Amino acid sequence: MKFSAPNMLTSDFKAQSRSDQQKLQPYLNDLAAVVITEDGIVAAHIPNWTPAMIANRDFFNHPAWAAQYFTNENASLNFQQRYRAAMRQWDSAGWDDQVVVDIGCGPGNV
């Protein structure tokens, strides 16, 4: 996830084709202000930012702070073990036709 323009949240998901866009549609609320940019990035306008969301945006948009997080937390053995355990669970069921939603940030989001 990236914070681009003010009040816009973009995902790392790229819709590669019209078919990918159609696959995503059933999971979207009709009222959701989701757009897919020309290069296939899914973006949504967030009308009401909470103080926690602003803090998260500011933290991960700060190069030194974000780098420290990814070096010390995201690359930690504890995080890697939990991430791999979650992936093994999904791998056994298969990834075809699945939608993965990551809500949150930090080691607790797995």
C-alpha positions in Angstrom: 0.0 0.0 0.0 1.2 3.5 -0.8 -0.1 6.9 0.0 0.1 9.0 -3.1 -2.0 12.1 -3.5 -3.6 13.5 -0.4 -6.4 11.2 0.7 -5.7 8.6 -1.9 -4.6 5.1 -1.0 -3.2 2.9 -3.7 -2.6 -0.8 -3.5 0.2 -2.9 -4.9 -2.4 -4.8 -6.9 -2.2 -4.2 -10.6 -5.1 -5.1 -12.7 -3.4 -6.6 -15.8 -6.5 -6.8 -17.9 -10.2 -6.0 -18.1 -10.7 -9.6 -16.8 -8.7 -8.7 -13.7 -10.8 -5.7 -13.1 -14.0 -7.8 -13.4 -12.6 -10.3 -10.9 -12.1 -7.5 -8.4 -15.6 -5.9 -8.8 -17.6 -8.5 -6.8 -15.6 -7.6 -3.7 -16.2 -3.9 -3.9 -19.1 -2.0 -2.3 -21.2 -0.2 -4.9 -20.5 3.0 -3.0 -16.8 2.5 -3.0 -14.9 5.2 -4.8 -12.4 2.8 -6.3 -10.6 3.7 -9.5 -8.2 1.7 -11.6 -5.5 3.9 -13.1 -4.3 3.7 -16.7 -1.4 1.5 -15.5 -3.7 -0.8 -13.6 -3.2 0.3 -10.0 -6.2 0.2 -7.8 -6.8 3.4 -5.9 -9.5 4.6 -3.5 -10.3 8.1 -2.1 -10.5 8.1 1.7 -12.8 10.9 2.8 -12.3 10.8 6.5 -8.7 10.2 7.7 -8.3 9.3 11.4 -5.3 10.5 13.4 -4.0 6.9 13.3 -4.2 6.7 9.5 -2.4 10.0 9.2 0.3 8.8 11.6 0.7 5.6 9.5 0.9 7.6 6.3 3.5 9.9 7.7 5.6 7.1 9.2 5.7 5.0 6.0 6.3 8.1 3.8 9.4 9.0 5.8 12.3 7.3 4.1 14.4 6.7 7.2 11.6 5.5 9.4 10.2 3.2 6.7 13.6 1.8 6.0 14.2 1.1 9.7 10.8 -0.7 9.9 11.5 -2.9 6.9 15.0 -3.7 8.1 14.3 -4.3 11.8 10.7 -5.5 12.0 9.5 -6.8 8.6 12.8 -8.8 8.2 12.8 -10.1 11.7 12.8 -13.9 12.3 9.5 -13.7 14.2 7.7 -11.9 11.3 9.2 -14.3 8.7 8.0 -17.3 10.6 4.5 -16.0 10.9 4.4 -14.9 7.3 5.6 -18.3 6.1 3.1 -20.2 8.3 0.3 -18.1 6.8 1.6 -18.8 3.3 1.9 -22.5 3.9 -1.7 -22.6 5.0 -2.8 -20.8 1.8 -0.5 -22.9 -0.4 -2.2 -26.1 0.7 -5.5 -24.7 -0.4 -4.2 -23.1 -3.6 -4.1 -19.4 -4.6 -6.2 -19.6 -7.8 -9.3 -17.3 -7.7 -8.4 -16.0 -4.2 -8.4 -12.4 -3.0 -6.0 -11.5 -0.3 -6.7 -8.4 1.8 -4.0 -7.0 4.1 -5.5 -4.8 6.7 -3.1 -3.2 9.1 0.6 -2.7 9.2 3.5 -4.2 11.1 4.2 -7.7 12.2 0.6 -8.1 13.5 -1.0 -7.9 10.1 -0.2 -11.5 9.1 
